[in-house]
Amino acid sequence: MKHLTKLDLMDVSFLIPVRIDSLSRLENLEIVVKYLNKYFNTHVLVMEVDEQSKISEVIKENSDYTFRLSRTSIFRRTEINNTLIHSCKTPIAVLYDSDIVISPFQLFQAVKQIRSKQHAFSLPYDGRFLQVDYYNKRIFKKCIRIDFLSSGINQYSIDTNHSLGGCFMFDVLEYKKTGLENEHIEGWGHDDAERIKRIQKLDYVVYRPEGPLYHLWHERGDNSFFFDEKRERKSYETYFRTCSISRKEIEHDIKSWSWIQSDKIIKFDD
């Protein structure tokens, strides 16, 4: 393979929230961090929130790593995402799940759209959410080559053709105007769909390049399901409220959200 010239994304930060609930999740995070560093000159911020750190040295050495103590069983993804966004020092950021891979070309196309102010937000894939099985993941771990995944695209099962999750890129200042992550949704839930519905109702167009998202196999732990019935109900209610109210009502809601204040300090040691 010829010497790889990394793409310049020094004005971009990849924000990865994580709780290690299985060895496969840890392995995927190691793969993702290596992948991003292989293809880009960029900033990779990993925030682990748990009772104790389970992150490997490989991740610590190849990312801007932060540990936050949390004694609660629920992984408050929206709150953690907002903390990462507030700590971000670049004008463009990417909320990037610990188990996904997206083509460097797609990510770079999305960055160019945001740099040029043609779009403020992007889901840098066309909606196809492809499941990379255990055995192909093992091979990808060894080579960390996007052409390996793309050449075997017909081997992977399609989870959905209309995904809104996994990776979300944005102009940081514009996202703060639209309210950031909705912390009324706690844990696994409809946060991905709610954010897109909200920014669209605020008259933004979300840019989507052609190409899929690859999801690396992992065991499904507590962080891959609704935490309990109460939070499941709240997740639905929050999403349906955003769907049903007007732009003016959304703007009114945003003004009352404490987390959009840039100097907010969030504590996880509960």
Helices and strands as residue ranges (DSSP letters): E 7-18, H 23-39, E 40-50, H 57-61, E 64-69, H 77-87, E 92-96, E 100-102, H 104-115, E 121-122, E 129-132, H 134-143, H 146-151, G 153-155, E 157-160, E 167-171, H 172-177, H 191-201, E 206-207, E 213-216, G 222-224, H 229-244, H 247-255, G 258-260
